[in-house]
Amino acid sequence: MTPTTDGYVFATAFAREEERLALGEALWDPGTRERLAATGVTAGWSCLEIGAGRGSVAAWLADRVGPSGEVVAADLDTERLKWLTGRGVAVHRHDVVTDDLPEAHFDLIHARLVLQHVGDRQQAVDRLHRALKPGGHLVLEDTDTAALFSHPAQDDFLSDVKRAAYDVMCASGYHPRCGLLDVQLATDAGLVDIVAEGRSAVVRGGGDAARWFALWLEHLAPAMLARGAVTEERLARAQTELTDPAHCWLSQVMVTVHGRRPAPDTSGKVRTAP
Ligand SMILES: C[S@@+](CC[C@H](N)C(=O)[O-])C[C@H]1O[C@@H](n2cnc3c(N)ncnc32)[C@H](O)[C@@H]1O
C-alpha cells in the first residue's frame, strides 16, 4: 500500500458524486449530530469541519453556534461547499495532512470519513490536535468495514465485489478498518478523556441507503475493471442484488472517537491520559 495525500480515491470525475455524498449524509448525519451535540457545542463556539464534503454537518454546526460563533468548512475540493458561505460558514481549500491550521483556535474539530482516506494519518491528527484550544474537542468518525455485507444466511454475498472495491481504495492510501485505528491515533497525538464507540445500520436492498452502496460501486467500477478484479457482468449482477429487497446487510461500523486537548486544571496542572 502506497500512502498518498493527494490521491483521494473518489476525486475522479463521477457525474453522480453529489448524489452519493447526499445519501451518505442521510445515512450518517443523525448519529453524527447526536454525538456532536453531546460535546456541548453551543452559541459562540469556534468549529472546524474538515473534509466537509457536501457540507451538511458544517451547516448544522453553523445553526448551532449562531452569529457569535465561527464555522470553517475545509476540504480538498470546495466546489460543493460554496452554498455554505451564505450560511455564515467560511469555506477553505485545505489538505488535512500538509496544510497549516491556526494553533489553539478551535473549540471543536470534526472529521467524518476523511482520515481513512489519507496517507499520513498521524500527522493529520497531530495537526488537528494542535489546532484545538486547551480543553477543545476532537471528534473523528471513520468506518470499520469488517462486517460489511456479512449475513448468516447469505454466504459470500458481494464478498468478491467488496474485496475488489477495497483493493482499489487501498491503493490510494485508504484503510478499511481506520475507525479502530483512530483510537490509537488520538491517544498518540496526546488527546485525553478519549471515548470511542461504533454504530451500524441494517440496509435493505432497493432503499436509499442501498443506493449509497450502489453509487460507491458505480464510482469505483472503471478502476475495478481496469485492475481486472471483476467483470462487467459481475458488477451488473451486484447492482441488481443491491436493488433486491430480499437482501439485507450490515453497513460498515461508523466508529466515533471523541477526545479533548489537555487543559490546565484549577491547580495549573495539565491533565494527562488515564
Ligand atoms: C467520503 S467524503 C466525506 C464527506 C463528509 N465528511 C461526509 O461525511 O459527508 C471525504 C471527503 O474528504 C475530502 N478529503 C479527502 N482527502 C482529504 C485531505 N487530505 N484533506 C482534506 N480533505 C480531504 C474529500 O474531498 C471528501 O470531500
Ligand as a Chemical Component Dictionary entry (heavy atoms), coordinates in Angstrom:
data_LIG
# 
_chem_comp.id                   LIG 
_chem_comp.type                 NON-POLYMER 
_chem_comp.pdbx_formal_charge   0 
_chem_comp.three_letter_code    LIG 
# 
loop_
_chem_comp_atom.comp_id 
_chem_comp_atom.atom_id 
_chem_comp_atom.alt_atom_id 
_chem_comp_atom.type_symbol 
_chem_comp_atom.charge 
_chem_comp_atom.model_Cartn_x 
_chem_comp_atom.model_Cartn_y 
_chem_comp_atom.model_Cartn_z 
_chem_comp_atom.pdbx_ordinal 
LIG C1  C1  C 0  -16.149 10.333 1.811  1  
LIG S1  S1  S 1  -16.151 12.084 1.730  2  
LIG C2  C2  C 0  -16.920 12.506 3.283  3  
LIG C3  C3  C 0  -17.513 13.888 3.267  4  
LIG C4  C4  C 0  -18.159 14.335 4.570  5  
LIG N1  N1  N 0  -17.168 14.424 5.636  6  
LIG C5  C5  C 0  -19.281 13.397 4.966  7  
LIG O1  O1  O 0  -19.082 12.550 5.855  8  
LIG O2  O2  O -1 -20.372 13.514 4.396  9  
LIG C6  C6  C 0  -14.448 12.508 2.075  10 
LIG C7  C7  C 0  -14.164 13.986 1.940  11 
LIG O3  O3  O 0  -12.826 14.215 2.400  12 
LIG C8  C8  C 0  -12.164 15.064 1.497  13 
LIG N2  N2  N 0  -10.721 14.789 1.598  14 
LIG C9  C9  C 0  -10.051 13.696 1.166  15 
LIG N3  N3  N 0  -8.737  13.805 1.443  16 
LIG C10 C10 C 0  -8.576  14.999 2.075  17 
LIG C11 C11 C 0  -7.451  15.699 2.594  18 
LIG N4  N4  N 0  -6.221  15.185 2.504  19 
LIG N5  N5  N 0  -7.645  16.906 3.169  20 
LIG C12 C12 C 0  -8.895  17.436 3.244  21 
LIG N6  N6  N 0  -9.999  16.829 2.761  22 
LIG C13 C13 C 0  -9.843  15.625 2.181  23 
LIG C14 C14 C 0  -12.756 14.740 0.138  24 
LIG O4  O4  O 0  -12.569 15.768 -0.807 25 
LIG C15 C15 C 0  -14.223 14.487 0.501  26 
LIG O5  O5  O 0  -14.985 15.666 0.438  27 
# 
loop_
_chem_comp_bond.comp_id 
_chem_comp_bond.atom_id_1 
_chem_comp_bond.atom_id_2 
_chem_comp_bond.value_order 
_chem_comp_bond.pdbx_ordinal 
LIG C1  S1  SING 1  
LIG S1  C2  SING 2  
LIG S1  C6  SING 3  
LIG C2  C3  SING 4  
LIG C3  C4  SING 5  
LIG C4  N1  SING 6  
LIG C4  C5  SING 7  
LIG C5  O1  DOUB 8  
LIG C5  O2  SING 9  
LIG C6  C7  SING 10 
LIG C7  O3  SING 11 
LIG C7  C15 SING 12 
LIG O3  C8  SING 13 
LIG C8  N2  SING 14 
LIG C8  C14 SING 15 
LIG N2  C9  SING 16 
LIG N2  C13 SING 17 
LIG C9  N3  DOUB 18 
LIG N3  C10 SING 19 
LIG C10 C11 SING 20 
LIG C10 C13 DOUB 21 
LIG C11 N4  SING 22 
LIG C11 N5  DOUB 23 
LIG N5  C12 SING 24 
LIG C12 N6  DOUB 25 
LIG N6  C13 SING 26 
LIG C14 O4  SING 27 
LIG C14 C15 SING 28 
LIG C15 O5  SING 29 
# 
